[in-house]
Amino acid sequence: MRIVVALGGNALLKRGEKPDATTQIANVELAAAQLARLAEEHELVITHGNGPQVGVLALESANDERLSEPYPFDTLGAETQGMIGYWLLQAMQNALPGRQVAAMVNQTLVDADDPAFQNPTKFVGEVYSKEEAERLAQERGWSVKADGQYYRRVVGSPQPQGVVETDVIRTLVDNGTVVVCAGGGGVPVVRTDGRLQGVEAVIDKDLTASVLAQALKADALFILTDVDGVYKDFGTEDQEQVPRATPEALRGMGLPAGSMGPKVEAVCRFVESTGNMAAIGRLEDAVSLVEGTTGTIVNPEGK
């Protein structure tokens, strides 16, 4: 099978951990051990999140007095692709001796007229009190919104139209290479008069993984996170895991936009477009997802 895997942020940074490099490298090595088991039997394309990492770099850039203005988010996204791509590249090479592995910096095309630019919703960076967030918004031109009891910076999250370097990725996969690509949803770019230009945004990495999986004609899309599937009534006494579902049934559950919602939308789009299977589950259950014995399996029949 050709499988596209979208690693959640927990693969790099578990909840409550400080974003130190040594901590993240150790977590990446654990993730690589699981992904290598998939790669031994299947063609594998790995995408990943970058939320905590891009937030750290954005804060560093904003506080660097040597800069006349902070680095834009497209540049910061490229920085995280290089950093996390290097960690995953090395870990996968060590886990798969002799196998070709490549890590790429990728651009993801978005629509310059996407309404998301006028209504930023993607949380990035640290949490602040309301007063501090409002001060930073005034000083730095940020948009801020409430995130639970705190406030955080938000940027636009336009819909991905396609990964610019898809043909290169396809060539590598066709030749047996494990590819790490489209990290953090890809560097957001628009095309104007035939020229590409970066824009200030952060694309949802699961939606980009879905678009890429469709373009690569993947047999499966796996969204790997820190929960073992989709749940009805999550967080209540009546919560119940959903082992199988159709896209229509999943969408009908009305899952929260800020947590499981984008993951569900990503797998639904893939299944509806290709007729193939998708799954949401834990990283450590990746091999079992192929067998359909764990996680939430999504296909046209819900079987």
Secondary structure in CASP SS format (residue, H / E / C, confidence):
PFRMAT SS
TARGET T0000
AUTHOR 0000-0000-0000
METHOD secondary structure of the structure
MODEL  1
M C 1.00
R E 1.00
I E 1.00
V E 1.00
V E 1.00
A E 1.00
L E 1.00
G C 1.00
G H 1.00
N H 1.00
A H 1.00
L C 1.00
L C 1.00
K C 1.00
R C 1.00
G C 1.00
E C 1.00
K C 1.00
P C 1.00
D C 1.00
A H 1.00
T H 1.00
T H 1.00
Q H 1.00
I H 1.00
A H 1.00
N H 1.00
V H 1.00
E H 1.00
L H 1.00
A H 1.00
A H 1.00
A H 1.00
Q H 1.00
L H 1.00
A H 1.00
R H 1.00
L H 1.00
A H 1.00
E C 1.00
E C 1.00
H C 1.00
E E 1.00
L E 1.00
V E 1.00
I E 1.00
T E 1.00
H E 1.00
G C 1.00
N C 1.00
G H 1.00
P H 1.00
Q H 1.00
V H 1.00
G H 1.00
V H 1.00
L H 1.00
A H 1.00
L H 1.00
E H 1.00
S H 1.00
A H 1.00
N H 1.00
D C 1.00
E C 1.00
R C 1.00
L C 1.00
S C 1.00
E C 1.00
P C 1.00
Y C 1.00
P C 1.00
F H 1.00
D H 1.00
T H 1.00
L H 1.00
G H 1.00
A H 1.00
E H 1.00
T H 1.00
Q H 1.00
G H 1.00
M H 1.00
I H 1.00
G H 1.00
Y H 1.00
W H 1.00
L H 1.00
L H 1.00
Q H 1.00
A H 1.00
M H 1.00
Q H 1.00
N H 1.00
A H 1.00
L C 1.00
P C 1.00
G C 1.00
R C 1.00
Q C 1.00
V E 1.00
A E 1.00
A E 1.00
M C 1.00
V C 1.00
N C 1.00
Q E 1.00
T E 1.00
L E 1.00
V C 1.00
D C 1.00
A C 1.00
D C 1.00
D C 1.00
P H 1.00
A H 1.00
F H 1.00
Q C 1.00
N C 1.00
P C 1.00
T C 1.00
K E 1.00
F E 1.00
V E 1.00
G E 1.00
E E 1.00
V E 1.00
Y E 1.00
S C 1.00
K H 1.00
E H 1.00
E H 1.00
A H 1.00
E H 1.00
R H 1.00
L H 1.00
A H 1.00
Q H 1.00
E H 1.00
R H 1.00
G C 1.00
W C 1.00
S E 1.00
V E 1.00
K E 1.00
A E 1.00
D E 1.00
G C 1.00
Q C 1.00
Y E 1.00
Y E 1.00
R E 1.00
R E 1.00
V E 1.00
V E 1.00
G C 1.00
S C 1.00
P C 1.00
Q C 1.00
P C 1.00
Q C 1.00
G E 1.00
V E 1.00
V C 1.00
E C 1.00
T H 1.00
D H 1.00
V H 1.00
I H 1.00
R H 1.00
T H 1.00
L H 1.00
V H 1.00
D H 1.00
N C 1.00
G C 1.00
T C 1.00
V E 1.00
V E 1.00
V E 1.00
C C 1.00
A C 1.00
G H 1.00
G H 1.00
G H 1.00
G C 1.00
V E 1.00
P E 1.00
V E 1.00
V E 1.00
R E 1.00
T E 1.00
D C 1.00
G C 1.00
R E 1.00
L E 1.00
Q E 1.00
G E 1.00
V C 1.00
E C 1.00
A C 1.00
V C 1.00
I C 1.00
D C 1.00
K H 1.00
D H 1.00
L H 1.00
T H 1.00
A H 1.00
S H 1.00
V H 1.00
L H 1.00
A H 1.00
Q H 1.00
A H 1.00
L C 1.00
K C 1.00
A C 1.00
D C 1.00
A E 1.00
L E 1.00
F E 1.00
I E 1.00
L E 1.00
T E 1.00
D C 1.00
V C 1.00
D C 1.00
G C 1.00
V E 1.00
Y E 1.00
K E 1.00
D C 1.00
F C 1.00
G C 1.00
T C 1.00
E C 1.00
D C 1.00
Q C 1.00
E E 1.00
Q E 1.00
V E 1.00
P C 1.00
R E 1.00
A E 1.00
T C 1.00
P H 1.00
E H 1.00
A H 1.00
L H 1.00
R H 1.00
G C 1.00
M C 1.00
G C 1.00
L C 1.00
P C 1.00
A C 1.00
G C 1.00
S C 1.00
M C 1.00
G H 1.00
P H 1.00
K H 1.00
V H 1.00
E H 1.00
A H 1.00
V H 1.00
C H 1.00
R H 1.00
F H 1.00
V H 1.00
E H 1.00
S H 1.00
T H 1.00
G C 1.00
N C 1.00
M E 1.00
A E 1.00
A E 1.00
I E 1.00
G E 1.00
R E 1.00
L H 1.00
E H 1.00
D H 1.00
A H 1.00
V H 1.00
S H 1.00
L H 1.00
V H 1.00
E H 1.00
G C 1.00
T C 1.00
T C 1.00
G C 1.00
T E 1.00
I E 1.00
V E 1.00
N C 1.00
P C 1.00
E C 1.00
G C 1.00
K C 1.00
END
